Amino acid sequence: TTPERLKKFQAKTPMPNYPSRPEYAGLLEELDESVGTIAATVDRLGLGANTMIVFVSDNGGLHREQGGTITTSNAPLRAEKGTLYEGGIRVPCIVRWPGVAVAGATSAAIGATVDFYPAFLELAQAAAPAAQVLDGVSLLPVLRQPAAALARESLFWHLPHYHHSTPAGALRQGDWKLLEFFEDGALELYRLSDDLGESTNLAARFPERTQAMHAALKAWRKEVQAQIPQQNPAYDPARADEFWSRKTVTVTRAPGSGRDADAATATAAIAPTSTGATSH
């Protein structure tokens, strides 16, 4: 952030029990003003009535930087970017569409970033290539009428590598959400309408729902040919907390561990696939 903004937020009293970061606050203010500049420019050019502006993130907030420094908090959401808890996948989504989207309205519909592509196709009265299968559904009904529902039963996530968490998959159906962790096969079930912070695992309490959602998640992975990490024969539990620097290619301080790793080679319980995370 600029020195002026940094000084401005350094002068403010930090919020108790919250990671108040002046430089982070300054960057957020700059982002806010930049969005305002874009919207004002569109209006000044006379394009406002014919332009949809979408403000959205590709993942949840980063809670902790490399090295362990706490950046911010996603509370009441659990965890952060790189995980399949709500803190990693629930994101802001604001749409400005004068004359169509209802100003100030909110929607309870559950969407994903893959839903914007079919929405943009519909808006442009264009068709997807004949051989292309769309992962999402158009968001336009919800933008035109906030009380509308989307024609979809399930949302799936696949995170087959290590990044702020261990490899996992997730499925959401209505208020219910299931997570499967690939290292040990553990299943976690949450009812987000009652437990947005995902603090109470209901898998043992609702075994039939857990099994049905797990079966649906596995069937989806088979349908889309999602790659699953394989067990790593070189895994050493004693070295599971090692952290390596990509800059120096040496063992360094693990984020949040408060100690330096001391071995020569990092190993993981399962070997990640060659593909990145996908969200559907």
Secondary structure as UniProt FT lines:
FT   HELIX           3..10
FT   TURN            16..17
FT   HELIX           22..44
FT   TURN            45..46
FT   HELIX           48..50
FT   STRAND          53..56
FT   TURN            66..67
FT   TURN            75..76
FT   TURN            81..82
FT   HELIX           86..89
FT   STRAND          93..96
FT   TURN            98..100
FT   TURN            103..104
FT   HELIX           113..115
FT   HELIX           116..123
FT   TURN            124..125
FT   TURN            130..131
FT   HELIX           140..144
FT   TURN            146..147
FT   STRAND          155..159
FT   STRAND          168..173
FT   TURN            174..175
FT   STRAND          176..181
FT   TURN            182..184
FT   STRAND          187..191
FT   TURN            192..194
FT   TURN            196..197
FT   TURN            203..205
FT   HELIX           207..224
FT   STRAND          230..231
FT   TURN            233..234
FT   HELIX           237..239
FT   TURN            240..241
FT   STRAND          243..245
FT   TURN            246..249
FT   STRAND          250..253
FT   TURN            255..257
FT   STRAND          270..271
FT   STRAND          278..279
//
